Amino acid sequence: MRNYTSRQRRLRAKRPPRRVDNRRPKRHAEGVPNGKNWNRLADLVLRERQKARITQRQLADRMGVDVRSVRRIEAGQSVAKKTVAAIDDAFDLPTGTARSSLEQEHPPQQPRGREAVNRILTMTRDELFREAEAYDEVEPGAGDRWIRWVMSVRERAWEQEERRRTRAEQRHDAD
């Protein structure tokens, strides 16, 4: 047995244990007990990162997290809720896309609040199709449903605007 100095013992105690094998950590199994599918989120992030042609470090900077968090996500390991929420902003995805892929839900069908509806009303055709493609990546066919919903929202908004104009004209004519 080798005799270590006290300094060597302290240093040796602080070192993390070495991995016996050089394999990557296992990803979560498909039937995760808490109902979250981290592998699905990992696939989404990896696909979006490769599409944007950015590194893990650049993605971490966009998300405002450490690069280790991005590595954990892509390895299919669990991360904080705040980190999951930052994924949508980093890739300009519709709000809730990352969370819905994690929880195996359908992508959010309706934006909440007046601001979200106003954003939809001011989107260009290209922006609408880009967002629909993002929905399709989460679940095939979701983009078409989202486009139909957006068109109905726009039609209702146009009808309401037309009614407001006619009422205003009627009041103006009555005066």
Secondary structure as GFF3:
##gff-version 3
##sequence-region A 1 175
A	DSSP	alpha_helix	6	14	.	.	.	ID=ss1
A	DSSP	alpha_helix	38	52	.	.	.	ID=ss2
A	DSSP	alpha_helix	56	63	.	.	.	ID=ss3
A	DSSP	alpha_helix	67	74	.	.	.	ID=ss4
A	DSSP	alpha_helix	81	91	.	.	.	ID=ss5
A	DSSP	alpha_helix	97	102	.	.	.	ID=ss6
A	DSSP	alpha_helix	113	122	.	.	.	ID=ss7
A	DSSP	alpha_helix	125	138	.	.	.	ID=ss8
A	DSSP	alpha_helix	142	174	.	.	.	ID=ss9
###
